[in-house]
């Protein structure tokens, strides 16, 4: 009976798009692209699961392949300009930056961290909005289904360290991306961190992972990180720190006793329960009628996210609703 229920739940989750089936370009080259200065880049899909970002500079990224441990340099349009050692990629990037007279980075940045099985492409509408508002938008990609959460946090660490010249860093995270951020904070610190918005983050674990952790399809698709999403009291999540800078929690739910997924207890966004998103210490909390997979693209959620990054609250028309240490939201 338990196996049947787990299978039904897995099918329901995958078919709804709540957990995306990972895809990747496997270093697939599509077509050559000539840049303005005559250098040639080879088009890729950007590396959705087998590549992790290590360095960011004006949209250019140095990535590491999680399987082969070799590196490549991509431009903002995912054209590959170098492949080999990290030293070769860094040298090529320096040469291109000098040829194109690219200035040092400065100002404020927003790092976008996607969830498990997704990529930075899932943030495109929000990235465009944040760019229009003057942010340097860092669309961080990491091999979410291939490595444990702690290893993904180390990819984030290297990208954060590469943002030289940036004076203030905000972070927007979706789903497991919030756990990657919290894992990063467990071993690293950056005084430039300003504010963060958590979209549908299972801060107390995902009960779906409890149901499915022994399902072979679940284990194959979501890898070691999927096993870490459980709600166990001695699991990884229970030991993660709370950000020591301002953060807000935006949950998806129907605002009712039951949520979008009837197989999960209480209100939920089809994948994560509202109760699990509540992380004590949050400066503001809001619940919107949006399912998990669309929290990053919903126009109202994008507006609320931008408002929090700019003002420390999800709306200027209402008082913030902080989350107390007992997990309850209160109106100030």
ZATIKE-254006 format. One record per residue (C-alpha): z, y, x; residue number from 0. Coordinates in pm, 1 decimal. Layout:
# ZATIKE-254006
@z: Z y: Y x: X nr: NUM
...
This chain:
# ZATIKE-254006
@z: 0.0 y: 0.0 x: 0.0 nr: 0
@z: 89.5 y: 238.7 x: 284.7 nr: 1
@z: -238.3 y: 165.0 x: 463.5 nr: 2
@z: -434.1 y: 230.0 x: 143.7 nr: 3
@z: -255.2 y: 560.8 x: 87.2 nr: 4
@z: -319.2 y: 665.7 x: 447.5 nr: 5
@z: -688.4 y: 581.9 x: 416.7 nr: 6
@z: -719.0 y: 781.2 x: 93.9 nr: 7
@z: -544.8 y: 1076.1 x: 255.6 nr: 8
@z: -765.1 y: 1064.6 x: 565.3 nr: 9
@z: -1082.8 y: 1054.9 x: 356.6 nr: 10
@z: -956.8 y: 1342.2 x: 140.5 nr: 11
@z: -870.0 y: 1556.2 x: 440.4 nr: 12
@z: -1194.6 y: 1494.1 x: 628.3 nr: 13
@z: -1416.1 y: 1540.9 x: 323.2 nr: 14
@z: -1247.4 y: 1870.4 x: 236.8 nr: 15
@z: -1305.6 y: 2006.5 x: 585.0 nr: 16
@z: -932.6 y: 2061.9 x: 635.4 nr: 17
@z: -965.2 y: 1877.1 x: 964.8 nr: 18
@z: -1309.4 y: 1913.1 x: 1114.9 nr: 19
@z: -1473.9 y: 1611.7 x: 1275.9 nr: 20
@z: -1516.2 y: 1721.7 x: 1638.5 nr: 21
@z: -1862.2 y: 1799.4 x: 1766.6 nr: 22
@z: -1980.6 y: 1886.8 x: 2115.2 nr: 23
@z: -2291.9 y: 1965.6 x: 2309.8 nr: 24
@z: -2217.9 y: 1709.5 x: 2584.9 nr: 25
@z: -2374.7 y: 1959.8 x: 2828.4 nr: 26
@z: -2685.5 y: 1948.7 x: 2606.3 nr: 27
@z: -2942.0 y: 2201.2 x: 2727.7 nr: 28
@z: -3154.4 y: 2351.8 x: 2452.4 nr: 29
@z: -3388.5 y: 2608.5 x: 2606.4 nr: 30
@z: -3396.2 y: 2845.0 x: 2905.4 nr: 31
@z: -3318.8 y: 3211.0 x: 2847.0 nr: 32
@z: -3418.8 y: 3491.5 x: 3082.3 nr: 33
@z: -3168.8 y: 3773.3 x: 3123.8 nr: 34
@z: -3252.1 y: 4138.9 x: 3175.1 nr: 35
@z: -3209.4 y: 4111.4 x: 3551.1 nr: 36
@z: -3441.2 y: 3811.7 x: 3575.9 nr: 37
@z: -3177.4 y: 3541.0 x: 3621.4 nr: 38
@z: -3226.3 y: 3236.1 x: 3405.5 nr: 39
@z: -2963.2 y: 3082.3 x: 3182.7 nr: 40
@z: -2991.9 y: 2748.0 x: 3007.2 nr: 41
@z: -2886.6 y: 2750.7 x: 2643.8 nr: 42
@z: -2591.0 y: 2529.5 x: 2544.9 nr: 43
@z: -2375.5 y: 2503.7 x: 2235.4 nr: 44
@z: -2077.3 y: 2645.3 x: 2423.9 nr: 45
@z: -1873.7 y: 2329.4 x: 2474.0 nr: 46
@z: -1681.6 y: 2253.9 x: 2161.5 nr: 47
@z: -1454.5 y: 1965.9 x: 2260.2 nr: 48
@z: -1522.0 y: 1848.0 x: 2615.5 nr: 49
@z: -1489.2 y: 2188.6 x: 2781.1 nr: 50
@z: -1194.0 y: 2419.7 x: 2830.2 nr: 51
@z: -1205.1 y: 2789.3 x: 2919.5 nr: 52
@z: -1041.3 y: 2892.2 x: 3246.4 nr: 53
@z: -1163.2 y: 3248.4 x: 3300.6 nr: 54
@z: -1288.0 y: 3530.2 x: 3077.6 nr: 55
@z: -1469.3 y: 3847.5 x: 3179.8 nr: 56
@z: -1658.6 y: 4063.3 x: 2929.5 nr: 57
@z: -1757.9 y: 3755.7 x: 2727.2 nr: 58
@z: -1855.8 y: 3549.2 x: 3030.3 nr: 59
@z: -1653.1 y: 3230.2 x: 3067.6 nr: 60
@z: -1589.8 y: 2971.8 x: 3335.6 nr: 61
@z: -1523.7 y: 2632.7 x: 3178.2 nr: 62
@z: -1402.0 y: 2297.0 x: 3303.2 nr: 63
@z: -1529.2 y: 1965.2 x: 3168.8 nr: 64
@z: -1232.7 y: 1753.6 x: 3067.7 nr: 65
@z: -1417.1 y: 1427.0 x: 3143.5 nr: 66
@z: -1598.1 y: 1502.8 x: 3469.5 nr: 67
@z: -1383.4 y: 1789.5 x: 3603.7 nr: 68
@z: -1688.3 y: 1993.7 x: 3698.0 nr: 69
@z: -1729.0 y: 2359.5 x: 3606.8 nr: 70
@z: -1989.8 y: 2587.5 x: 3456.1 nr: 71
@z: -2043.7 y: 2957.8 x: 3393.8 nr: 72
@z: -2156.3 y: 3072.1 x: 3047.1 nr: 73
@z: -2264.5 y: 3415.6 x: 2931.5 nr: 74
@z: -2153.4 y: 3561.4 x: 2594.0 nr: 75
@z: -2443.9 y: 3380.6 x: 2422.6 nr: 76
@z: -2352.8 y: 3042.4 x: 2575.7 nr: 77
@z: -2635.7 y: 3042.3 x: 2828.8 nr: 78
@z: -2536.6 y: 2849.4 x: 3141.1 nr: 79
@z: -2587.2 y: 3032.8 x: 3471.1 nr: 80
@z: -2408.2 y: 2802.6 x: 3711.4 nr: 81
@z: -2278.2 y: 2446.8 x: 3726.5 nr: 82
@z: -2071.2 y: 2295.4 x: 4005.0 nr: 83
@z: -1739.7 y: 2384.7 x: 4163.4 nr: 84
@z: -1508.6 y: 2654.8 x: 4034.9 nr: 85
@z: -1570.9 y: 2851.4 x: 4355.2 nr: 86
@z: -1946.8 y: 2844.8 x: 4294.0 nr: 87
@z: -1901.6 y: 2964.9 x: 3937.3 nr: 88
@z: -1666.0 y: 3245.1 x: 4040.1 nr: 89
@z: -1904.2 y: 3356.8 x: 4315.3 nr: 90
@z: -2196.2 y: 3363.5 x: 4073.0 nr: 91
@z: -1995.5 y: 3561.3 x: 3819.2 nr: 92
@z: -1898.9 y: 3818.2 x: 4082.7 nr: 93
@z: -2262.5 y: 3852.8 x: 4183.8 nr: 94
@z: -2378.9 y: 3899.0 x: 3823.4 nr: 95
@z: -2100.2 y: 4150.2 x: 3754.0 nr: 96
@z: -2202.6 y: 4352.5 x: 4060.1 nr: 97
@z: -2575.3 y: 4340.3 x: 3976.2 nr: 98
@z: -2514.2 y: 4454.4 x: 3618.7 nr: 99
@z: -2246.7 y: 4705.1 x: 3721.0 nr: 100
@z: -1997.3 y: 4554.6 x: 3478.2 nr: 101
@z: -1676.4 y: 4762.5 x: 3479.7 nr: 102
@z: -1326.0 y: 4626.1 x: 3504.3 nr: 103
@z: -1175.7 y: 4526.8 x: 3168.9 nr: 104
@z: -923.4 y: 4759.9 x: 3013.2 nr: 105
@z: -749.1 y: 4848.5 x: 2688.3 nr: 106
@z: -627.2 y: 4602.2 x: 2427.3 nr: 107
@z: -740.8 y: 4244.8 x: 2371.3 nr: 108
@z: -701.4 y: 3985.5 x: 2097.1 nr: 109
@z: -704.6 y: 3619.6 x: 2199.3 nr: 110
@z: -823.6 y: 3388.0 x: 1920.2 nr: 111
@z: -693.9 y: 3029.6 x: 1937.5 nr: 112
@z: -855.3 y: 2773.7 x: 1707.3 nr: 113
@z: -701.0 y: 2460.0 x: 1563.2 nr: 114
@z: -756.8 y: 2092.4 x: 1637.5 nr: 115
@z: -1113.7 y: 1972.0 x: 1603.6 nr: 116
@z: -1245.1 y: 2326.5 x: 1570.9 nr: 117
@z: -1391.0 y: 2582.8 x: 1810.8 nr: 118
@z: -1381.6 y: 2957.6 x: 1856.0 nr: 119
@z: -1689.5 y: 2975.1 x: 1632.5 nr: 120
@z: -1456.5 y: 2921.5 x: 1336.3 nr: 121
@z: -1326.1 y: 3274.8 x: 1399.0 nr: 122
@z: -1663.7 y: 3452.9 x: 1391.6 nr: 123
@z: -1602.8 y: 3680.7 x: 1086.9 nr: 124
@z: -1261.1 y: 3782.9 x: 1218.8 nr: 125
@z: -1399.5 y: 3832.2 x: 1569.9 nr: 126
@z: -1662.9 y: 4073.6 x: 1438.9 nr: 127
@z: -1401.4 y: 4272.3 x: 1246.7 nr: 128
@z: -1167.8 y: 4296.2 x: 1544.3 nr: 129
@z: -1453.3 y: 4399.3 x: 1773.4 nr: 130
@z: -1544.3 y: 4678.6 x: 1530.3 nr: 131
@z: -1181.1 y: 4794.8 x: 1551.6 nr: 132
@z: -1204.0 y: 4838.9 x: 1926.5 nr: 133
@z: -1045.5 y: 4520.6 x: 2058.1 nr: 134
@z: -1173.8 y: 4310.3 x: 2344.2 nr: 135
@z: -1199.7 y: 3980.1 x: 2157.5 nr: 136
@z: -1132.7 y: 3672.0 x: 2369.4 nr: 137
@z: -1267.1 y: 3366.6 x: 2185.3 nr: 138
@z: -1072.9 y: 3093.8 x: 2360.5 nr: 139
@z: -1209.8 y: 2737.8 x: 2355.9 nr: 140
@z: -1013.8 y: 2433.2 x: 2467.4 nr: 141
@z: -1059.6 y: 2052.6 x: 2439.3 nr: 142
@z: -822.7 y: 2018.5 x: 2142.9 nr: 143
@z: -900.5 y: 1654.8 x: 2063.2 nr: 144
@z: -910.8 y: 1530.4 x: 2421.2 nr: 145
@z: -583.2 y: 1640.9 x: 2578.1 nr: 146
@z: -216.9 y: 1685.1 x: 2479.0 nr: 147
@z: -102.9 y: 2024.3 x: 2351.6 nr: 148
@z: 76.6 y: 2102.1 x: 2679.2 nr: 149
@z: -250.0 y: 2064.3 x: 2872.7 nr: 150
@z: -430.3 y: 2292.0 x: 2628.5 nr: 151
@z: -155.7 y: 2547.0 x: 2693.3 nr: 152
@z: -242.5 y: 2537.9 x: 3063.3 nr: 153
@z: -603.9 y: 2627.1 x: 2983.0 nr: 154
@z: -466.1 y: 2921.6 x: 2784.9 nr: 155
@z: -246.7 y: 3020.0 x: 3079.1 nr: 156
@z: -544.8 y: 3045.7 x: 3311.9 nr: 157
@z: -744.5 y: 3251.8 x: 3063.7 nr: 158
@z: -450.7 y: 3488.6 x: 3009.5 nr: 159
@z: -415.0 y: 3532.9 x: 3385.5 nr: 160
@z: -785.6 y: 3616.7 x: 3412.4 nr: 161
@z: -753.9 y: 3916.9 x: 3178.6 nr: 162
@z: -691.5 y: 4160.1 x: 3463.3 nr: 163
@z: -706.5 y: 4523.4 x: 3358.6 nr: 164
@z: -618.6 y: 4447.2 x: 2995.6 nr: 165
@z: -305.9 y: 4643.0 x: 2907.3 nr: 166
@z: -201.6 y: 4487.0 x: 2573.9 nr: 167
@z: -265.9 y: 4138.6 x: 2433.1 nr: 168
@z: -242.2 y: 4032.5 x: 2069.7 nr: 169
@z: -299.3 y: 3673.7 x: 1959.9 nr: 170
@z: -435.0 y: 3525.2 x: 1636.8 nr: 171
@z: -385.7 y: 3151.5 x: 1600.4 nr: 172
@z: -496.4 y: 2897.7 x: 1343.0 nr: 173
@z: -324.2 y: 2565.7 x: 1274.2 nr: 174
@z: -254.7 y: 2376.9 x: 1597.9 nr: 175
@z: -356.5 y: 2687.5 x: 1791.7 nr: 176
@z: -12.3 y: 2825.5 x: 1710.3 nr: 177
@z: 149.6 y: 2524.7 x: 1875.7 nr: 178
@z: -67.5 y: 2577.4 x: 2183.6 nr: 179
@z: 60.8 y: 2936.0 x: 2199.9 nr: 180
@z: 422.0 y: 2825.2 x: 2160.4 nr: 181
@z: 373.0 y: 2555.8 x: 2426.1 nr: 182
@z: 232.4 y: 2823.6 x: 2658.6 nr: 183
@z: 544.1 y: 3034.9 x: 2599.3 nr: 184
@z: 762.6 y: 2741.1 x: 2697.4 nr: 185
@z: 655.2 y: 2763.8 x: 3061.6 nr: 186
@z: 481.5 y: 3102.5 x: 3096.5 nr: 187
@z: 534.6 y: 3466.0 x: 3010.7 nr: 188
@z: 315.4 y: 3774.2 x: 2995.0 nr: 189
@z: 473.9 y: 4111.8 x: 2936.5 nr: 190
@z: 148.3 y: 4237.6 x: 2784.2 nr: 191
@z: 194.5 y: 4018.9 x: 2474.9 nr: 192
@z: 232.8 y: 4252.9 x: 2180.5 nr: 193
@z: 189.9 y: 4082.2 x: 1842.9 nr: 194
@z: 70.6 y: 3749.4 x: 1702.8 nr: 195
@z: -48.7 y: 3629.0 x: 1363.0 nr: 196
@z: -6.3 y: 3261.4 x: 1272.3 nr: 197
@z: -253.6 y: 3129.1 x: 1015.6 nr: 198
@z: -150.5 y: 2798.5 x: 857.6 nr: 199
@z: 41.6 y: 2683.7 x: 1165.1 nr: 200
@z: 248.7 y: 2363.3 x: 1117.2 nr: 201
@z: 552.3 y: 2511.7 x: 1290.2 nr: 202
@z: 769.9 y: 2225.7 x: 1165.1 nr: 203
@z: 500.3 y: 1961.6 x: 1201.8 nr: 204
@z: 225.0 y: 1833.7 x: 975.2 nr: 205
@z: 322.4 y: 1567.2 x: 726.4 nr: 206
@z: -39.7 y: 1455.6 x: 716.2 nr: 207
@z: 7.1 y: 1348.6 x: 1079.8 nr: 208
@z: 315.6 y: 1149.4 x: 975.3 nr: 209
@z: 106.2 y: 960.6 x: 721.5 nr: 210
@z: -194.4 y: 908.0 x: 948.0 nr: 211
@z: -58.8 y: 875.8 x: 1302.8 nr: 212
@z: -117.7 y: 498.1 x: 1310.5 nr: 213
@z: -458.9 y: 515.6 x: 1145.1 nr: 214
@z: -716.7 y: 414.7 x: 1410.6 nr: 215
@z: -977.6 y: 661.6 x: 1282.8 nr: 216
@z: -726.3 y: 947.0 x: 1295.3 nr: 217
@z: -622.8 y: 846.4 x: 1648.3 nr: 218
@z: -984.5 y: 821.8 x: 1763.8 nr: 219
@z: -1095.4 y: 1155.8 x: 1616.9 nr: 220
@z: -797.5 y: 1376.5 x: 1697.2 nr: 221
@z: -675.9 y: 1214.1 x: 2019.2 nr: 222
@z: -336.0 y: 1268.3 x: 2183.4 nr: 223
@z: -273.5 y: 1609.4 x: 2025.2 nr: 224
@z: -306.1 y: 1457.9 x: 1678.6 nr: 225
@z: -15.3 y: 1230.1 x: 1758.1 nr: 226
@z: 195.8 y: 1531.5 x: 1856.8 nr: 227
@z: 161.4 y: 1700.2 x: 1517.6 nr: 228
@z: 424.1 y: 1478.7 x: 1355.4 nr: 229
@z: 745.4 y: 1618.1 x: 1205.1 nr: 230
@z: 978.7 y: 1396.2 x: 1409.2 nr: 231
@z: 1301.6 y: 1565.9 x: 1515.6 nr: 232
@z: 1256.4 y: 1450.9 x: 1875.3 nr: 233
@z: 885.6 y: 1532.1 x: 1887.3 nr: 234
@z: 707.0 y: 1801.9 x: 2085.1 nr: 235
@z: 707.4 y: 2062.6 x: 1807.9 nr: 236
@z: 1083.8 y: 2060.7 x: 1758.2 nr: 237
@z: 1135.3 y: 2176.2 x: 2116.0 nr: 238
@z: 882.8 y: 2459.3 x: 2121.6 nr: 239
@z: 1013.4 y: 2815.7 x: 2157.4 nr: 240
@z: 974.7 y: 3101.6 x: 1912.5 nr: 241
@z: 774.0 y: 3401.3 x: 2039.3 nr: 242
@z: 998.2 y: 3677.8 x: 2173.0 nr: 243
@z: 749.6 y: 3942.3 x: 2057.6 nr: 244
@z: 654.6 y: 4041.6 x: 1703.3 nr: 245
@z: 473.2 y: 3778.9 x: 1500.4 nr: 246
@z: 377.4 y: 3725.9 x: 1138.7 nr: 247
@z: 316.3 y: 3407.9 x: 939.8 nr: 248
@z: 28.4 y: 3386.2 x: 692.4 nr: 249
@z: 28.9 y: 3064.9 x: 488.7 nr: 250
@z: -221.3 y: 2923.1 x: 244.1 nr: 251
@z: -96.4 y: 2796.8 x: -89.9 nr: 252
@z: -126.2 y: 2821.3 x: -464.1 nr: 253
@z: 206.4 y: 2996.0 x: -503.9 nr: 254
@z: 319.0 y: 2709.9 x: -727.1 nr: 255
@z: 541.0 y: 2403.1 x: -714.3 nr: 256
@z: 242.2 y: 2191.1 x: -609.2 nr: 257
@z: -26.7 y: 2293.2 x: -365.9 nr: 258
@z: -394.5 y: 2216.1 x: -316.4 nr: 259
@z: -329.8 y: 1863.8 x: -188.6 nr: 260
@z: -127.2 y: 1657.0 x: -440.3 nr: 261
@z: -43.9 y: 1403.9 x: -169.6 nr: 262
@z: 165.0 y: 1661.5 x: 17.0 nr: 263
@z: 506.5 y: 1776.6 x: -106.0 nr: 264
@z: 544.3 y: 2126.9 x: -243.8 nr: 265
@z: 301.1 y: 2412.0 x: -205.6 nr: 266
@z: 36.3 y: 2362.0 x: 61.2 nr: 267
@z: -305.6 y: 2474.9 x: 181.9 nr: 268
@z: -448.8 y: 2118.4 x: 158.0 nr: 269
@z: -335.6 y: 2032.3 x: 512.4 nr: 270
@z: -13.1 y: 2215.4 x: 599.3 nr: 271
@z: 278.3 y: 2277.9 x: 364.0 nr: 272
@z: 396.3 y: 2634.0 x: 313.5 nr: 273
@z: 744.9 y: 2522.2 x: 413.5 nr: 274
@z: 618.7 y: 2402.8 x: 752.1 nr: 275
@z: 452.1 y: 2735.5 x: 832.6 nr: 276
@z: 781.1 y: 2926.1 x: 802.8 nr: 277
@z: 901.4 y: 3000.2 x: 1154.4 nr: 278
@z: 1236.4 y: 3182.9 x: 1164.9 nr: 279
@z: 1209.3 y: 3516.9 x: 1337.6 nr: 280
@z: 876.2 y: 3614.7 x: 1184.0 nr: 281
@z: 850.7 y: 3988.9 x: 1122.4 nr: 282
@z: 653.8 y: 3933.5 x: 801.3 nr: 283
@z: 545.4 y: 3642.0 x: 581.5 nr: 284
@z: 270.7 y: 3621.2 x: 322.5 nr: 285
@z: 115.2 y: 3337.4 x: 122.9 nr: 286
@z: -244.0 y: 3361.5 x: 0.7 nr: 287
@z: -446.3 y: 3132.0 x: -230.6 nr: 288
@z: -670.7 y: 3005.6 x: 49.6 nr: 289
@z: -718.1 y: 2649.1 x: 173.8 nr: 290
@z: -649.9 y: 2563.0 x: 535.1 nr: 291
@z: -1003.0 y: 2558.9 x: 669.6 nr: 292
@z: -1086.8 y: 2907.9 x: 537.9 nr: 293
@z: -776.8 y: 3099.1 x: 649.5 nr: 294
@z: -968.0 y: 3252.2 x: 942.6 nr: 295
@z: -1269.7 y: 3359.7 x: 736.3 nr: 296
@z: -1117.8 y: 3477.7 x: 409.7 nr: 297
@z: -1172.9 y: 3857.0 x: 377.3 nr: 298
@z: -821.7 y: 3925.7 x: 246.6 nr: 299
@z: -664.5 y: 3716.4 x: 522.6 nr: 300
@z: -870.6 y: 3906.0 x: 782.5 nr: 301
@z: -758.3 y: 4239.8 x: 636.2 nr: 302
@z: -393.8 y: 4128.2 x: 638.1 nr: 303
@z: -425.6 y: 4003.4 x: 997.0 nr: 304
@z: -569.6 y: 4333.3 x: 1118.7 nr: 305
@z: -294.8 y: 4522.9 x: 936.4 nr: 306
@z: -24.5 y: 4317.8 x: 1107.4 nr: 307
@z: -177.9 y: 4363.8 x: 1452.1 nr: 308
@z: -191.3 y: 4740.0 x: 1398.2 nr: 309
@z: 129.7 y: 4802.3 x: 1201.6 nr: 310
@z: 355.0 y: 4494.9 x: 1233.9 nr: 311
@z: 320.6 y: 4408.3 x: 864.2 nr: 312
@z: 57.8 y: 4237.8 x: 649.9 nr: 313
@z: 25.4 y: 4527.3 x: 405.9 nr: 314
@z: 119.9 y: 4893.3 x: 412.2 nr: 315
@z: 165.3 y: 4880.1 x: 35.9 nr: 316
@z: 472.0 y: 4657.7 x: 45.9 nr: 317
@z: 777.1 y: 4613.3 x: 261.1 nr: 318
@z: 769.8 y: 4335.5 x: 523.4 nr: 319
@z: 916.3 y: 3998.5 x: 426.0 nr: 320
@z: 1085.5 y: 3861.7 x: 739.9 nr: 321
@z: 1176.5 y: 3494.6 x: 772.8 nr: 322
@z: 1547.5 y: 3444.8 x: 833.5 nr: 323
@z: 1693.1 y: 3174.6 x: 1054.2 nr: 324
@z: 1731.1 y: 2952.1 x: 745.2 nr: 325
@z: 1355.3 y: 2976.7 x: 683.9 nr: 326
@z: 1381.5 y: 3196.7 x: 375.3 nr: 327
@z: 1171.4 y: 3511.2 x: 344.1 nr: 328
@z: 1349.2 y: 3827.7 x: 242.0 nr: 329
@z: 1216.3 y: 4166.0 x: 136.6 nr: 330
@z: 1342.5 y: 4447.8 x: 352.9 nr: 331
